Amino acid sequence: MSAVRDESAAATERGLYDSRYLAFLATVEGLRPSLHRYCARMTGSVAEGEDVVQEALFHAYQRLDSFDDSRPLKPWLFRIAHHRCVDLLRRRGAREVAEANTDAPDVVTPDTPPGPALGRAVEHLVLTLPPKERACVLLKDVLDYSLEEIAELIDSTVGGVKAALHRGRAKLAASPVSSPRTAVVPRSEVAALLASYVERFNRRDWDAVRDLVAADARVRVADRYAGPLADSPYFGRYQRLVTPWRIVLAEVDGESMMVTEYVENGVWTARGIVRLEVRDGRIVTIADYEHCPWVLAAARDLRVAS
């Protein structure tokens, strides 16, 4: 799971989000699905993409006083989120690739967007590209931004965007459209811990669930709460639900997670995802994205364990 930045780390100390921040989130609600879609495709994870979005939004909230409200809000938020994505990718080891491609000349030959068949696979295949090329292809060929808008969003030039698009499209055109995604298979002891968590959670045996959790574990319920699990109402919230519910093990775009399901019209229906971080045989972080329905909707491949 991505490291939480300084601003978000400070936010998690306060537990429930304050009313002013919630009001800010309400004003940008319409932008979040597209913002998340971009960050999810940049990071390669719908959960990690939402983490980046939330960090970016809190960063923006802290700097609202310096924002020129005569300018549109969307490009400003995308630019903040873009830089957070690039920071994350560089921490993963992509720094050398990104810097090597930055030195490429901005002289390009004419090229065309991906064809229809490749276009359907772009959001999957961009994970093979360095950050700048990945961003330009996503913003142009998936989100339909203009070259000028992309240059502003990623702090580049129109020539630089054209060059990155040319390189990225050429690489994608040479990629197999049906390239399979490698599933992230957890170690056997981690898989056993996740299975035990699901079984105990569904039994509503909260004491048994807590036995699997580290004493200093933290919980993040998107847009609701962030802080120590011991001080949170997290388990109690599920305990009080009247609608039949359960959590199930699942693979979400190849990542081992859990999906929350509720009975709707007599059918178990997925409503959100939950991601656990495990360290030294204990759960150290619970991230629950149920209140962000666009996260589950953005998943390309959802496989629920039978």
C-alpha positions in Angstrom: 0.0 0.0 0.0 1.3 3.4 -0.8 2.9 5.5 1.9 0.7 8.3 3.2 2.0 11.7 2.6 2.7 14.2 5.4 -0.6 16.1 4.9 -2.7 12.9 4.9 -0.7 11.5 7.9 -1.8 14.6 9.8 -5.3 14.1 8.7 -5.4 10.6 10.0 -4.6 11.8 13.5 -8.0 13.6 13.8 -10.3 10.6 13.2 -13.6 11.9 11.9 -13.2 14.4 9.0 -14.2 17.9 9.9 -17.3 19.5 8.4 -15.4 22.0 6.2 -13.4 19.2 4.5 -16.6 17.2 4.0 -18.2 20.3 2.4 -15.2 20.6 0.1 -15.5 16.9 -0.9 -19.2 17.5 -1.7 -18.3 20.3 -4.1 -15.9 18.1 -6.1 -18.0 15.0 -6.0 -18.8 15.1 -9.7 -15.1 15.2 -10.6 -14.1 12.2 -8.5 -15.0 9.3 -10.8 -12.9 10.7 -13.7 -10.1 11.7 -11.3 -10.1 8.2 -9.8 -10.2 6.6 -13.2 -7.0 8.5 -14.2 -5.2 7.7 -11.0 -6.3 4.1 -11.0 -4.9 3.6 -14.5 -1.7 5.5 -13.7 -1.0 3.4 -10.5 -2.4 0.2 -11.8 -4.7 -0.3 -8.8 -8.2 0.9 -8.2 -7.6 1.0 -4.4 -4.2 2.7 -4.7 -5.7 5.1 -7.2 -8.3 6.2 -4.7 -5.7 6.6 -2.0 -3.9 9.0 -4.3 -7.1 10.9 -5.1 -7.9 11.3 -1.4 -4.3 12.5 -0.7 -4.5 14.9 -3.6 -7.9 16.3 -2.5 -6.7 16.9 1.1 -3.6 18.6 -0.3 -5.8 20.8 -2.5 -8.1 21.5 0.5 -5.2 22.8 2.5 -4.3 25.1 -0.3 -7.7 26.5 -1.2 -6.7 30.0 0.0 -4.0 30.2 -2.7 -6.3 28.9 -5.5 -7.4 31.5 -8.0 -11.1 30.8 -8.1 -11.4 32.6 -11.4 -9.8 29.5 -13.0 -11.5 26.1 -13.4 -11.1 23.7 -10.5 -10.8 20.5 -12.5 -7.4 21.1 -14.2 -5.9 22.2 -10.8 -7.1 19.0 -9.1 -5.9 16.8 -12.0 -2.4 18.5 -11.9 -2.1 17.8 -8.1 -3.2 14.2 -8.6 -0.9 13.7 -11.6 2.1 14.7 -9.6 1.1 12.4 -6.7 0.8 9.5 -9.2 4.3 10.3 -10.6 5.8 10.5 -7.2 4.3 7.1 -6.4 5.6 5.5 -9.6 9.0 6.9 -9.0 9.1 5.4 -5.5 8.3 2.1 -7.1 11.5 2.3 -9.1 10.3 4.0 -12.3 12.4 7.1 -11.7 15.2 6.0 -14.0 12.8 5.2 -16.8 10.9 8.5 -16.4 14.1 10.5 -16.5 15.5 8.7 -19.4 12.4 9.4 -21.5 12.4 13.0 -20.4 15.7 13.5 -22.4 14.1 12.2 -25.6 13.8 14.9 -28.3 10.5 16.7 -28.8 10.7 16.1 -32.6 8.1 13.6 -33.7 6.7 12.2 -36.9 2.9 12.3 -37.5 1.0 9.5 -35.8 -2.5 8.5 -35.2 -4.5 7.5 -32.1 -4.8 3.7 -31.4 -7.2 1.9 -33.6 -10.6 0.6 -32.2 -9.3 -2.8 -31.1 -6.2 -1.4 -29.3 -8.3 1.5 -27.9 -10.3 -0.9 -25.8 -7.1 -2.2 -24.3 -5.3 1.1 -23.7 -6.3 1.5 -20.1 -4.8 -1.9 -19.4 -1.7 -1.7 -21.5 -0.6 1.8 -20.4 0.9 0.1 -17.3 3.8 -0.9 -19.5 4.7 2.8 -20.3 6.9 5.2 -18.3 5.0 7.8 -16.3 5.0 10.7 -18.8 3.9 8.5 -21.8 1.4 6.8 -19.6 -0.1 10.1 -18.5 -0.2 11.6 -22.0 -1.9 8.5 -23.6 -4.5 8.3 -20.8 -5.3 12.0 -20.9 -5.5 12.2 -24.7 -6.8 8.8 -25.9 -8.9 7.8 -22.9 -10.0 11.1 -21.3 -10.0 13.2 -24.5 -8.0 16.2 -23.2 -6.5 18.6 -25.8 -2.7 18.8 -26.2 -2.7 22.2 -24.6 -4.7 21.0 -21.6 -2.4 18.0 -21.1 0.7 20.2 -21.3 -0.8 22.4 -18.5 -1.8 19.4 -16.4 1.6 17.7 -16.5 3.8 20.8 -16.5 5.2 20.1 -20.0 5.0 21.7 -23.4 2.8 20.9 -26.4 5.9 19.6 -28.1 6.7 17.4 -25.2 3.2 16.0 -25.0 3.3 15.2 -28.7 6.6 13.4 -28.3 5.4 11.4 -25.4 2.2 10.5 -27.2 4.1 9.4 -30.2 6.4 7.2 -28.2 3.6 5.8 -26.1 1.3 5.0 -29.0 4.1 3.3 -30.9 4.9 1.1 -27.9 1.2 0.3 -27.4 0.8 -0.6 -31.1 3.5 -3.1 -30.7 2.0 -4.6 -27.6 -0.2 -7.7 -27.7 -3.8 -6.6 -27.1 -4.6 -9.7 -25.1 -1.6 -9.5 -22.8 -2.7 -11.2 -19.6 -2.5 -9.5 -16.2 -0.4 -11.3 -13.7 -2.4 -12.0 -10.6 -0.9 -10.9 -7.2 -0.9 -14.1 -5.3 -0.4 -13.6 -1.5 1.9 -15.7 0.5 0.2 -18.8 2.0 0.3 -17.4 5.5 -1.2 -14.1 4.4 -3.9 -15.9 2.4 -4.7 -17.9 5.5 -4.9 -14.7 7.5 -7.3 -13.1 5.0 -9.5 -16.1 4.9 -9.6 -16.2 8.7 -10.5 -12.5 8.8 -13.4 -13.0 6.4 -14.7 -16.0 8.3 -14.6 -14.3 11.7 -16.0 -11.0 10.3 -19.0 -12.8 8.8 -19.6 -14.5 12.1 -19.7 -11.1 13.7 -17.1 -12.4 16.2 -15.4 -9.0 16.7 -13.1 -10.3 19.6 -11.8 -13.0 17.3 -11.3 -10.4 14.5 -9.3 -8.2 16.8 -7.0 -11.2 17.6 -5.8 -10.9 14.0 -5.1 -7.2 14.2 -2.0 -5.4 15.4 -2.5 -3.3 18.5 -1.6 -0.1 16.7 -3.6 -0.9 13.5 -5.2 1.9 11.6 -8.4 2.1 9.6 -9.4 4.4 6.8 -13.0 4.5 5.7 -13.0 6.6 2.6 -14.6 10.0 3.3 -15.7 9.0 6.8 -12.9 8.2 9.2 -9.1 7.8 9.4 -7.3 6.9 12.5 -6.5 4.2 15.1 -8.7 1.2 14.7 -9.0 0.9 18.5 -10.7 4.3 18.7 -12.9 3.8 15.6 -16.6 2.8 15.3 -15.6 0.6 12.3 -16.7 -2.9 13.5 -19.8 -1.4 15.4 -21.0 0.1 12.1 -21.2 -3.3 10.5 -22.7 -4.8 13.7 -25.6 -2.3 13.5 -26.5 -2.9 9.9 -30.0 -4.3 9.3 -29.6 -5.2 5.7 -28.1 -8.7 5.2 -24.4 -8.3 4.4 -21.2 -10.3 4.1 -17.6 -9.9 3.0 -16.0 -12.3 0.5 -12.5 -12.9 -0.7 -11.9 -11.6 -4.2 -9.3 -10.6 -6.8 -9.8 -7.1 -8.0 -7.6 -6.5 -11.1 -5.3 -9.2 -9.9 -5.0 -7.9 -6.3 -6.2 -10.0 -3.3 -8.8 -7.9 -1.6 -12.3 -8.3 -0.1 -15.6 -7.3 -1.5 -18.6 -6.2 0.7 -21.9 -7.6 -0.5 -25.5 -6.8 0.4 -28.8 -8.4 -0.5 -30.6 -6.4 -3.1 -33.8 -7.8 -4.5 -32.9 -11.2 -3.1 -29.5 -11.2 -4.8 -26.1 -10.8 -3.2 -24.7 -7.6 -4.8 -21.1 -6.2 -4.6 -21.1 -2.7 -3.1 -17.5 -1.9 -2.2 -14.0 -3.2 -1.7 -11.8 -3.6 1.4 -8.0 -3.8 1.3 -5.9 -5.1 4.1 -2.2 -4.5 4.8 -0.5 -7.3 6.6 2.9 -7.1 8.4 4.6 -9.6 10.6 1.5 -11.9 10.7 -0.9 -9.1 11.8 -3.3 -6.8 10.0 -1.9 -3.3 10.3 -4.2 -1.3 8.0 -7.8 -1.7 6.9 -8.9 0.5 4.0 -12.6 0.4 3.2 -13.8 2.1 0.0 -17.5 1.3 0.2 -18.5 5.0 0.3 -16.7 5.5 -3.0 -18.7 3.4 -5.5 -16.6 4.6 -8.4 -13.7 2.5 -7.1 -15.5 -0.8 -7.6 -17.0 0.4 -10.8 -13.5 1.1 -12.2 -12.3 -2.4 -11.7 -11.7 -4.2 -15.0 -11.6 -7.8 -13.5 -13.5 -8.8 -10.4 -13.3 -12.4 -9.4 -15.1 -13.4 -6.2 -14.0 -16.5 -4.4 -16.7 -19.3 -4.6 
